[in-house]
Structures are given as structure tokens and as C-alpha cells.
Amino acid sequence: MKIEEILNNFERGPRGHALFETYVLQILKLHIETQGKVFEPLNKFEFRVRGDGLALQGFDQFEGKTLIDITLDINRRHPRYIERDIERANDSKHTSDIQNLIVISARPVRSKTLERLKLITEDKNVPFNIQYLGPDYIENLADQYKTESEKITKNLFAIRLESTFGKKEKNWKKERDFKLSKLNQLYKKGQISLFLGAGVSSSAGMPDWNKLLNSLFVSFLTKEFDEDSNVTDKDISQIVDRLNTIDEPTSLMAARYIRKGFTKDADESEEFNTAITTSLYKLRNKKYQTHSELIKSIGSLCTPKMTGSKIKSIVTYNFDDLIERELVRRSIDGISIYSPEEIKSADELPIYHVHGFLPEEKKEYEGLDRSTLVFSEEGYHQIYLESYHWSNLVQLNRLKNNTCIMIGLSMSDPNLRRLLDISTINVERPKHFAFLKRISDHSFCYKLNPKTGNDNKAVRNIEGAKSFLQKHHVLNEEILKELGVSIIWYEDHNELPGLLQKIKE
């Protein structure tokens, strides 16, 4: 079977690469076990080396412990890729007795690539054999095990999930340290963009989506139907809190009706924007500083070093101007961009407000009326359907050309996921990172009894619940990996500023 026939079963991007990797691992496992030898798929972070499988007694003509790495096209890899593999394999106590490193590529290995890799190998004085196998090796295996190959291809997704769940539980904190170390290296190169979501603003006491929406809903009803009543800001805040307690979370559809209510005429959109701005800043919990620890840590990342700025840009989905205030506080020259007409100079750090911009002090900014406010269904539909909408182009450009760190985002925005999908077409492995809160075993399995102050079981089978939770986290990692995003877990929001600081150290 020709390699093109095999590759036609997989789409492009990390998802396709993952399925291709699973296919090769399965057929390789079959091949090695028919020789009476042991083959183990690898959790890459166990060995701190890029590797997909380990043949403990070797296979074919390769004798001794053999590390196997699978790629779609070795020619596209940066020279440092194999160099780091060699360094880690040399340094790691786990791989000290490796005798072979086999790289299997779906595309033929070019002579120029082989020459480049040979120079690196000689320079590093590698103590083990390195061999590069091309598509002909995969084709021979597919022909040798034709029936099994077809069966594997038909059940790839199920096999992949089974193999993922079957791996021994990872030490996610050690894996996190590894990823932070990698981000530290990328940060030094100055090719990072930050993608900021609601969690960043929440750390400074800004209202969440439901609270803001309900506040506008109460304001609208009060204004529309009871203009003579004396409803104070304190009353509205209390009514909103009560509405949040007893009502289901309000959807984008409700936002559509609120917007329609405020903007009966086309000229009244300014009134709607003013209403949102007023609610946004009035509902901020004053117990929190506007420059929260999280916002300060983001500002610290943006502070230029002697060698220049290490953050290329900021993409924010928040309406507020809290990041701008932090940059001013640090004397960092930034520019807010909220429409296609805005142009930045080479020395300015751009802050792209891709869902609209509602600063507290409007007079400090020009052309705010040109901003596309993504508040209700109409706004989402507009940027979703307009492929060349400026905000889509901004996000795609960063996702394609930078490593993006996502902070305070749930990663559930359908448009962001669509753009990630587009941007990963020619990418084999995740290049972006998302900080996400992990559900701890204790918070999942127990709940506080307010009367006794003790923890009571929230589920009957504690061990079963822990096993489920482990699989839940693995599945989330796999889903985002397909979109080119690697998760960096934390258990408490207070940890996040310290984790971001490690990127800069």
C-alpha cells in the first residue's frame, strides 16, 4: 500500500498527525510482538525526550533498547528538534541505556536533511545509533499486515482513546514544569502573543458575563416600564445578585433582546454602549484592585528587557481597559486596536480588542464607534461569517506566526476553536499553551457541610470518581491537542501569577 493511500485516511493538522501516529504505533507494536519482543507506547514526559514508543529488546536489525519517534515530515523540523532529543536522551537517567533512536517519517528524508542531521550527530558525539526510516518502511508494514492494517484504520479513533486512557497516570505537575521551561525558552526568543479572556478581568473584580447581562436586563426593564420608580444602583445590584441565584444562566439570545430594547433606532447604539460601559465598571467588586496579581504578572511579561520586548502582541476578548492601565502604570508604550483603521508603530505593543472596546474614560480614545462589539448573537454571527473580518485576521495571524499563551479563557468560544482549527493545518504538534484550572480530587469528591464545617462525601465511590476525573482531564488534553493547544494545569487561581512569572525567569 502506497503512503498516499495511508495518509488519505487522515486529515491535516495535529488531529491528523495524532491519528497517523496511532496507526504507525499499532502496526509497529504488532510487528515487534510477532518477533516475541516487548513494545511500549510512551508518555513523552516520562522520558523528557520526544519519543512515541520504546522497543525494550529492539526489533528487526536494531538490537537493545530502541526509542522510536514518529513524524509526518522530518524535513520540516527545525534542526534544534533532533538536537534537543539527543541532549535529553544523553542527560536522562531513564534513557541512559538506549542503544538506538529510530525516527520514522511519512515523507522521504531528503539528502540535505540527512547531511544536516549527520552534522548535529557528530557534533554531539552521540553514544547510540540514530536511524531515519522513510515511507517505504511504513508501506512494507502495511503490506505485510494488510488485514490488520485495514482493521486498525477503521477503528483508529477508538484505539487512540483506549491507548490514551490506558497509559499510566502522568505526573501533571512535573509535566507542567517541563512546559513552563519550554515557554521560558520561547519567551526569550520574543515570539509570544498573549490571548486574554474573562478570567483576567475577573481577577480584578470585573463582573462575569451573566452578572453584566442581568444588570443590563434589570436596567432596561426599569427604564422601559417603570421610569417613575426610584430604583438606585444598590437596588439594581441586589436584584441582579438575586436573579443570578434563582435563574438559569442567560444566553446570547437574551443579549439579542436586551440590545434590541436599548437600540430601537439605528442612532441609539451609542446609548447601548454607554449602558454596557456603565454597568461594566459600576458592578466591579471594589474589594479587588484593578491591578490584580494576575494583571501585574501579565504586565511583567510585557515589560521590555535589554534585548527588547518579548511579547509581540496581546489579543483580548474583554471589553475593559484594565490591561491598558497596567501598561501605563509600568510606562510601557502600548496602543489599543479595536478597528481595522488603527495602525501601530514599530515601538508600540498592540492590544487587540477583537470583541470590542469599552474603556471607562472614553475621551482618551478616538473612533470607538467603529469598534465591532461582540455582545449578542448578531456580533458573533458577523465575525463568524465574515472570514476576512479584521478581528479574525488578527487572531489567525498570531496563531500562525507566534506561540500563543491563553490566560483566563475557557477555550469554549466556537470562533476561537474554528480559527485554531484553520491555523493548525500544516502543524504536526501543539504550538500554543492554555492555562486551565484543574478539578482537584478533593473538591470533586467532597463538599462542605455548612452546619458542621466538615467535608461530606459528594459521591459514593471515591476511587471510581478519581479514576473518572483523571480520564476527564486526559480527554480535555486530547481535545485541545487536536486544536494545536497544550494545557498547563493549575488547581487554584492564586497559583497563576507565580506560574506566569516562571515563564520570564
ZASE-584242 format. One record per residue (C-alpha): chain; x, y, z. Coordinates in steps of 0.25 Angstrom, whole numbers. Layout:
+-------+-------+-------+-------+
! kette !    c1 !    c2 !    c3 !
+-------+-------+-------+-------+
!     A !     X !     Y !     Z !
...
+-------+-------+-------+-------+
END
This chain:
+-------+-------+-------+-------+
! kette !    c1 !    c2 !    c3 !
+-------+-------+-------+-------+
!     A !     0 !     0 !     0 !
!     A !     6 !    14 !    -4 !
!     A !     8 !    24 !     7 !
!     A !    -2 !    34 !     0 !
!     A !   -13 !    23 !     1 !
!     A !   -10 !    22 !    16 !
!     A !    -9 !    37 !    18 !
!     A !   -23 !    39 !    11 !
!     A !   -29 !    33 !    24 !
!     A !   -24 !    45 !    32 !
!     A !   -27 !    60 !    31 !
!     A !   -16 !    70 !    32 !
!     A !   -12 !    77 !    45 !
!     A !   -10 !    72 !    60 !
!     A !   -22 !    63 !    59 !
!     A !   -18 !    56 !    46 !
!     A !    -4 !    55 !    52 !
!     A !    -9 !    48 !    65 !
!     A !   -17 !    38 !    57 !
!     A !    -5 !    35 !    47 !
!     A !     4 !    33 !    60 !
!     A !    -6 !    24 !    66 !
!     A !    -7 !    16 !    53 !
!     A !     8 !    14 !    52 !
!     A !     9 !    11 !    67 !
!     A !    -1 !     0 !    65 !
!     A !     5 !    -7 !    53 !
!     A !    19 !    -5 !    59 !
!     A !    14 !   -12 !    72 !
!     A !     8 !   -23 !    64 !
!     A !    21 !   -25 !    56 !
!     A !    30 !   -25 !    69 !
!     A !    22 !   -34 !    77 !
!     A !    22 !   -44 !    65 !
!     A !    37 !   -45 !    68 !
!     A !    34 !   -48 !    82 !
!     A !    39 !   -35 !    87 !
!     A !    32 !   -24 !    96 !
!     A !    27 !   -11 !    91 !
!     A !    22 !     1 !   100 !
!     A !    15 !    14 !    95 !
!     A !    21 !    25 !   103 !
!     A !    16 !    37 !   110 !
!     A !    26 !    47 !   105 !
!     A !    28 !    54 !   118 !
!     A !    32 !    41 !   125 !
!     A !    46 !    41 !   118 !
!     A !    46 !    56 !   116 !
!     A !    50 !    53 !   101 !
!     A !    42 !    53 !    89 !
!     A !    38 !    39 !    87 !
!     A !    26 !    31 !    83 !
!     A !    29 !    17 !    86 !
!     A !    40 !     8 !    93 !
!     A !    44 !    -6 !    88 !
!     A !    51 !   -11 !   100 !
!     A !    59 !   -22 !    93 !
!     A !    60 !   -15 !    80 !
!     A !    54 !   -20 !    67 !
!     A !    58 !   -24 !    53 !
!     A !    72 !   -22 !    52 !
!     A !    73 !   -12 !    63 !
!     A !    78 !   -19 !    76 !
!     A !    76 !   -13 !    90 !
!     A !    66 !    -3 !    96 !
!     A !    61 !     5 !    84 !
!     A !    54 !    19 !    85 !
!     A !    44 !    21 !    73 !
!     A !    39 !    35 !    69 !
!     A !    29 !    37 !    58 !
!     A !    27 !    49 !    49 !
!     A !    19 !    53 !    37 !
!     A !    31 !    60 !    31 !
!     A !    45 !    61 !    37 !
!     A !    49 !    71 !    26 !
!     A !    40 !    81 !    32 !
!     A !    46 !    80 !    46 !
!     A !    55 !    91 !    51 !
!     A !    70 !    86 !    53 !
!     A !    69 !    88 !    68 !
!     A !    58 !    78 !    69 !
!     A !    67 !    66 !    68 !
!     A !    78 !    73 !    75 !
!     A !    69 !    74 !    87 !
!     A !    65 !    60 !    86 !
!     A !    79 !    56 !    86 !
!     A !    83 !    65 !    98 !
!     A !    71 !    60 !   106 !
!     A !    74 !    45 !   103 !
!     A !    88 !    47 !   107 !
!     A !    84 !    54 !   120 !
!     A !    72 !    46 !   125 !
!     A !    75 !    34 !   135 !
!     A !    63 !    27 !   128 !
!     A !    69 !    27 !   115 !
!     A !    84 !    25 !   118 !
!     A !    84 !    11 !   113 !
!     A !    77 !    14 !    99 !
!     A !    85 !     8 !    88 !
!     A !    76 !    13 !    76 !
!     A !    68 !    25 !    73 !
!     A !    59 !    22 !    61 !
!     A !    51 !    33 !    54 !
!     A !    40 !    29 !    45 !
!     A !    36 !    39 !    35 !
!     A !    24 !    38 !    25 !
!     A !    31 !    47 !    15 !
!     A !    44 !    43 !     9 !
!     A !    56 !    48 !    16 !
!     A !    64 !    58 !     7 !
!     A !    79 !    57 !     5 !
!     A !    80 !    71 !    10 !
!     A !    73 !    67 !    23 !
!     A !    81 !    55 !    25 !
!     A !    94 !    63 !    24 !
!     A !    89 !    74 !    33 !
!     A !    85 !    63 !    44 !
!     A !    98 !    56 !    42 !
!     A !   106 !    69 !    45 !
!     A !    98 !    70 !    58 !
!     A !   100 !    56 !    62 !
!     A !   115 !    57 !    60 !
!     A !   116 !    70 !    68 !
!     A !   108 !    64 !    80 !
!     A !   117 !    51 !    80 !
!     A !   104 !    43 !    81 !
!     A !   107 !    29 !    89 !
!     A !    95 !    22 !    82 !
!     A !    91 !    19 !    67 !
!     A !    82 !    28 !    60 !
!     A !    74 !    23 !    48 !
!     A !    64 !    30 !    39 !
!     A !    53 !    22 !    33 !
!     A !    44 !    27 !    21 !
!     A !    31 !    24 !    16 !
!     A !    35 !    11 !     9 !
!     A !    37 !     5 !    23 !
!     A !    22 !     8 !    27 !
!     A !    17 !     3 !    13 !
!     A !    24 !   -10 !    15 !
!     A !    18 !   -12 !    29 !
!     A !     4 !    -8 !    23 !
!     A !     6 !   -19 !    12 !
!     A !    11 !   -29 !    22 !
!     A !     0 !   -28 !    31 !
!     A !   -11 !   -24 !    21 !
!     A !   -23 !   -29 !    28 !
!     A !   -19 !   -24 !    42 !
!     A !   -15 !   -10 !    35 !
!     A !   -30 !    -9 !    30 !
!     A !   -36 !   -12 !    43 !
!     A !   -27 !    -2 !    50 !
!     A !   -30 !     9 !    40 !
!     A !   -45 !     6 !    43 !
!     A !   -44 !     7 !    58 !
!     A !   -34 !    18 !    59 !
!     A !   -41 !    28 !    68 !
!     A !   -46 !    17 !    78 !
!     A !   -32 !    11 !    78 !
!     A !   -26 !    25 !    81 !
!     A !   -35 !    27 !    92 !
!     A !   -33 !    14 !    98 !
!     A !   -18 !    15 !    97 !
!     A !   -19 !    29 !   103 !
!     A !   -27 !    25 !   115 !
!     A !   -18 !    12 !   117 !
!     A !    -5 !    20 !   119 !
!     A !    -1 !    21 !   134 !
!     A !    -5 !    33 !   141 !
!     A !     4 !    45 !   138 !
!     A !    11 !    54 !   148 !
!     A !     4 !    66 !   143 !
!     A !    12 !    76 !   152 !
!     A !    25 !    71 !   146 !
!     A !    19 !    72 !   132 !
!     A !    15 !    86 !   135 !
!     A !    29 !    89 !   139 !
!     A !    34 !    84 !   126 !
!     A !    24 !    92 !   118 !
!     A !    28 !   105 !   126 !
!     A !    42 !   102 !   123 !
!     A !    39 !   101 !   109 !
!     A !    31 !   114 !   109 !
!     A !    43 !   121 !   116 !
!     A !    52 !   118 !   104 !
!     A !    41 !   123 !    94 !
!     A !    39 !   135 !   103 !
!     A !    54 !   139 !   101 !
!     A !    52 !   138 !    86 !
!     A !    41 !   149 !    87 !
!     A !    31 !   141 !    78 !
!     A !    20 !   140 !    88 !
!     A !     6 !   147 !    88 !
!     A !    -4 !   147 !    99 !
!     A !   -19 !   143 !    98 !
!     A !   -27 !   148 !   110 !
!     A !   -41 !   144 !   114 !
!     A !   -51 !   148 !   125 !
!     A !   -43 !   141 !   136 !
!     A !   -32 !   152 !   135 !
!     A !   -43 !   163 !   137 !
!     A !   -50 !   155 !   148 !
!     A !   -37 !   155 !   156 !
!     A !   -39 !   170 !   157 !
!     A !   -53 !   169 !   162 !
!     A !   -60 !   171 !   148 !
!     A !   -74 !   165 !   146 !
!     A !   -75 !   152 !   139 !
!     A !   -84 !   151 !   127 !
!     A !   -97 !   147 !   134 !
!     A !   -96 !   157 !   144 !
!     A !   -93 !   168 !   133 !
!     A !  -105 !   163 !   125 !
!     A !  -114 !   162 !   136 !
!     A !  -111 !   176 !   141 !
!     A !  -114 !   181 !   127 !
!     A !  -127 !   174 !   127 !
!     A !  -131 !   180 !   140 !
!     A !  -127 !   194 !   135 !
!     A !  -135 !   192 !   122 !
!     A !  -147 !   188 !   129 !
!     A !  -146 !   199 !   140 !
!     A !  -144 !   209 !   129 !
!     A !  -155 !   204 !   120 !
!     A !  -166 !   200 !   128 !
!     A !  -165 !   208 !   141 !
!     A !  -158 !   221 !   139 !
!     A !  -164 !   228 !   151 !
!     A !  -159 !   218 !   161 !
!     A !  -148 !   221 !   170 !
!     A !  -138 !   209 !   167 !
!     A !  -124 !   212 !   172 !
!     A !  -111 !   206 !   167 !
!     A !  -111 !   198 !   180 !
!     A !  -125 !   193 !   177 !
!     A !  -120 !   188 !   163 !
!     A !  -108 !   181 !   169 !
!     A !  -117 !   174 !   179 !
!     A !  -127 !   170 !   169 !
!     A !  -116 !   165 !   159 !
!     A !  -110 !   156 !   170 !
!     A !  -124 !   150 !   173 !
!     A !  -126 !   148 !   158 !
!     A !  -113 !   141 !   157 !
!     A !  -116 !   132 !   169 !
!     A !  -130 !   127 !   164 !
!     A !  -130 !   128 !   149 !
!     A !  -122 !   119 !   139 !
!     A !  -110 !   126 !   132 !
!     A !  -115 !   136 !   122 !
!     A !  -111 !   132 !   107 !
!     A !  -106 !   141 !    95 !
!     A !  -121 !   140 !    91 !
!     A !  -125 !   148 !   103 !
!     A !  -114 !   158 !   100 !
!     A !  -120 !   160 !    86 !
!     A !  -133 !   165 !    92 !
!     A !  -126 !   174 !   102 !
!     A !  -119 !   180 !    91 !
!     A !  -132 !   182 !    82 !
!     A !  -138 !   188 !    94 !
!     A !  -127 !   199 !    96 !
!     A !  -126 !   201 !    81 !
!     A !  -139 !   203 !    75 !
!     A !  -133 !   213 !    65 !
!     A !  -120 !   211 !    58 !
!     A !  -115 !   224 !    64 !
!     A !  -117 !   218 !    78 !
!     A !  -105 !   209 !    78 !
!     A !   -97 !   219 !    86 !
!     A !  -107 !   218 !    97 !
!     A !  -106 !   203 !    97 !
!     A !   -91 !   204 !    98 !
!     A !   -92 !   214 !   109 !
!     A !  -101 !   205 !   117 !
!     A !   -91 !   194 !   116 !
!     A !   -80 !   202 !   120 !
!     A !   -87 !   208 !   132 !
!     A !   -91 !   194 !   137 !
!     A !   -77 !   188 !   134 !
!     A !   -70 !   198 !   143 !
!     A !   -81 !   200 !   153 !
!     A !   -82 !   185 !   156 !
!     A !   -67 !   183 !   158 !
!     A !   -65 !   178 !   172 !
!     A !   -56 !   189 !   179 !
!     A !   -50 !   179 !   189 !
!     A !   -41 !   175 !   177 !
!     A !   -30 !   185 !   172 !
!     A !   -31 !   188 !   157 !
!     A !   -16 !   183 !   156 !
!     A !   -18 !   169 !   162 !
!     A !    -7 !   160 !   164 !
!     A !   -11 !   153 !   151 !
!     A !   -11 !   166 !   143 !
!     A !     2 !   170 !   149 !
!     A !     9 !   157 !   145 !
!     A !     3 !   160 !   131 !
!     A !     9 !   174 !   131 !
!     A !    22 !   168 !   136 !
!     A !    23 !   159 !   124 !
!     A !    21 !   171 !   115 !
!     A !    32 !   179 !   121 !
!     A !    43 !   180 !   111 !
!     A !    57 !   175 !   115 !
!     A !    70 !   180 !   110 !
!     A !    69 !   172 !    97 !
!     A !    55 !   177 !    94 !
!     A !    41 !   173 !    96 !
!     A !    38 !   159 !    98 !
!     A !    23 !   159 !    96 !
!     A !    19 !   162 !    81 !
!     A !     4 !   166 !    84 !
!     A !    -8 !   164 !    93 !
!     A !   -21 !   159 !    88 !
!     A !   -32 !   161 !    98 !
!     A !   -47 !   157 !    97 !
!     A !   -50 !   166 !   109 !
!     A !   -57 !   180 !   107 !
!     A !   -50 !   187 !   119 !
!     A !   -37 !   195 !   119 !
!     A !   -30 !   188 !   131 !
!     A !   -18 !   183 !   123 !
!     A !   -16 !   197 !   117 !
!     A !   -16 !   203 !   131 !
!     A !    -5 !   193 !   135 !
!     A !     3 !   196 !   123 !
!     A !     2 !   211 !   126 !
!     A !     6 !   208 !   141 !
!     A !    18 !   202 !   136 !
!     A !    22 !   212 !   126 !
!     A !    20 !   202 !   114 !
!     A !    17 !   208 !   101 !
!     A !     4 !   201 !    96 !
!     A !    -7 !   204 !    87 !
!     A !   -21 !   199 !    87 !
!     A !   -26 !   194 !    74 !
!     A !   -41 !   192 !    73 !
!     A !   -44 !   194 !    58 !
!     A !   -37 !   192 !    44 !
!     A !   -33 !   207 !    43 !
!     A !   -24 !   206 !    55 !
!     A !    -9 !   206 !    52 !
!     A !     2 !   203 !    61 !
!     A !    17 !   208 !    61 !
!     A !    28 !   198 !    62 !
!     A !    31 !   202 !    76 !
!     A !    17 !   200 !    82 !
!     A !    11 !   188 !    88 !
!     A !    -2 !   185 !    81 !
!     A !   -14 !   181 !    90 !
!     A !   -25 !   176 !    80 !
!     A !   -39 !   177 !    86 !
!     A !   -45 !   167 !    76 !
!     A !   -59 !   166 !    83 !
!     A !   -60 !   182 !    85 !
!     A !   -54 !   192 !    94 !
!     A !   -62 !   200 !   105 !
!     A !   -51 !   208 !   113 !
!     A !   -56 !   215 !   125 !
!     A !   -51 !   228 !   120 !
!     A !   -56 !   229 !   106 !
!     A !   -50 !   243 !   103 !
!     A !   -36 !   237 !   104 !
!     A !   -39 !   229 !    91 !
!     A !   -44 !   232 !    77 !
!     A !   -53 !   225 !    68 !
!     A !   -59 !   216 !    78 !
!     A !   -72 !   215 !    70 !
!     A !   -64 !   207 !    59 !
!     A !   -62 !   196 !    69 !
!     A !   -69 !   183 !    66 !
!     A !   -76 !   180 !    79 !
!     A !   -78 !   165 !    80 !
!     A !   -88 !   165 !    91 !
!     A !  -100 !   158 !    85 !
!     A !  -103 !   147 !    75 !
!     A !  -102 !   157 !    63 !
!     A !   -88 !   161 !    67 !
!     A !   -84 !   146 !    68 !
!     A !   -90 !   143 !    54 !
!     A !   -83 !   155 !    48 !
!     A !   -69 !   151 !    51 !
!     A !   -72 !   136 !    49 !
!     A !   -78 !   138 !    35 !
!     A !   -68 !   149 !    31 !
!     A !   -55 !   141 !    28 !
!     A !   -48 !   154 !    25 !
!     A !   -53 !   162 !    37 !
!     A !   -41 !   169 !    43 !
!     A !   -42 !   162 !    57 !
!     A !   -42 !   148 !    50 !
!     A !   -29 !   152 !    42 !
!     A !   -23 !   158 !    55 !
!     A !   -25 !   145 !    62 !
!     A !   -21 !   136 !    51 !
!     A !    -8 !   144 !    48 !
!     A !    -4 !   142 !    63 !
!     A !    -8 !   127 !    63 !
!     A !     0 !   124 !    51 !
!     A !    13 !   132 !    53 !
!     A !    14 !   133 !    68 !
!     A !    13 !   124 !    80 !
!     A !     1 !   128 !    88 !
!     A !    -1 !   127 !   103 !
!     A !   -16 !   127 !   106 !
!     A !   -20 !   132 !   120 !
!     A !   -33 !   133 !   126 !
!     A !   -40 !   126 !   115 !
!     A !   -49 !   114 !   116 !
!     A !   -46 !   110 !   101 !
!     A !   -60 !   108 !    98 !
!     A !   -62 !   120 !    89 !
!     A !   -67 !   114 !    76 !
!     A !   -60 !   124 !    67 !
!     A !   -47 !   123 !    74 !
!     A !   -47 !   108 !    73 !
!     A !   -50 !   110 !    58 !
!     A !   -38 !   119 !    56 !
!     A !   -29 !   109 !    63 !
!     A !   -34 !    98 !    54 !
!     A !   -31 !   106 !    42 !
!     A !   -17 !   111 !    47 !
!     A !   -12 !    96 !    50 !
!     A !   -14 !    91 !    36 !
!     A !     1 !    90 !    34 !
!     A !     5 !    88 !    48 !
!     A !     9 !    74 !    54 !
!     A !     9 !    77 !    69 !
!     A !     3 !    87 !    78 !
!     A !    10 !   100 !    78 !
!     A !     1 !   108 !    87 !
!     A !    -2 !   107 !   102 !
!     A !   -14 !   109 !   110 !
!     A !   -14 !   111 !   126 !
!     A !   -27 !   104 !   131 !
!     A !   -32 !   101 !   145 !
!     A !   -31 !    86 !   148 !
!     A !   -42 !    80 !   157 !
!     A !   -36 !    74 !   169 !
!     A !   -39 !    61 !   174 !
!     A !   -44 !    67 !   188 !
!     A !   -53 !    78 !   182 !
!     A !   -59 !    67 !   173 !
!     A !   -61 !    56 !   183 !
!     A !   -65 !    64 !   195 !
!     A !   -74 !    76 !   199 !
!     A !   -74 !    85 !   211 !
!     A !   -85 !    83 !   221 !
!     A !   -89 !    97 !   225 !
!     A !   -95 !    93 !   239 !
!     A !   -83 !    84 !   244 !
!     A !   -72 !    91 !   236 !
!     A !   -67 !    77 !   232 !
!     A !   -66 !    71 !   218 !
!     A !   -76 !    61 !   214 !
!     A !   -75 !    51 !   202 !
!     A !   -81 !    57 !   190 !
!     A !   -80 !    43 !   182 !
!     A !   -81 !    29 !   188 !
!     A !   -69 !    23 !   180 !
!     A !   -57 !    32 !   183 !
!     A !   -47 !    23 !   176 !
!     A !   -57 !    22 !   164 !
!     A !   -59 !    37 !   164 !
!     A !   -44 !    39 !   164 !
!     A !   -42 !    30 !   152 !
!     A !   -53 !    37 !   144 !
!     A !   -46 !    51 !   147 !
!     A !   -33 !    46 !   142 !
!     A !   -39 !    42 !   129 !
!     A !   -47 !    55 !   129 !
!     A !   -34 !    63 !   129 !
!     A !   -27 !    54 !   119 !
!     A !   -39 !    55 !   109 !
!     A !   -39 !    70 !   111 !
!     A !   -24 !    70 !   107 !
!     A !   -26 !    61 !    95 !
!     A !   -37 !    70 !    90 !
!     A !   -29 !    83 !    91 !
!     A !   -17 !    76 !    86 !
!     A !   -25 !    74 !    73 !
!     A !   -26 !    89 !    72 !
!     A !   -11 !    91 !    74 !
!     A !   -12 !    95 !    89 !
!     A !    -5 !    89 !   100 !
!     A !   -11 !    90 !   114 !
!     A !    -4 !    95 !   126 !
!     A !   -12 !    91 !   138 !
!     A !   -13 !    98 !   152 !
!     A !   -23 !    96 !   163 !
!     A !   -24 !   110 !   169 !
!     A !   -26 !   123 !   162 !
!     A !   -16 !   129 !   172 !
!     A !    -5 !   120 !   166 !
!     A !    -6 !   126 !   152 !
!     A !     3 !   139 !   155 !
!     A !    14 !   131 !   160 !
!     A !    13 !   121 !   148 !
!     A !    14 !   133 !   138 !
!     A !    26 !   138 !   146 !
!     A !    33 !   125 !   143 !
!     A !    32 !   128 !   128 !
!     A !    40 !   141 !   130 !
!     A !    51 !   136 !   140 !
+-------+-------+-------+-------+
END
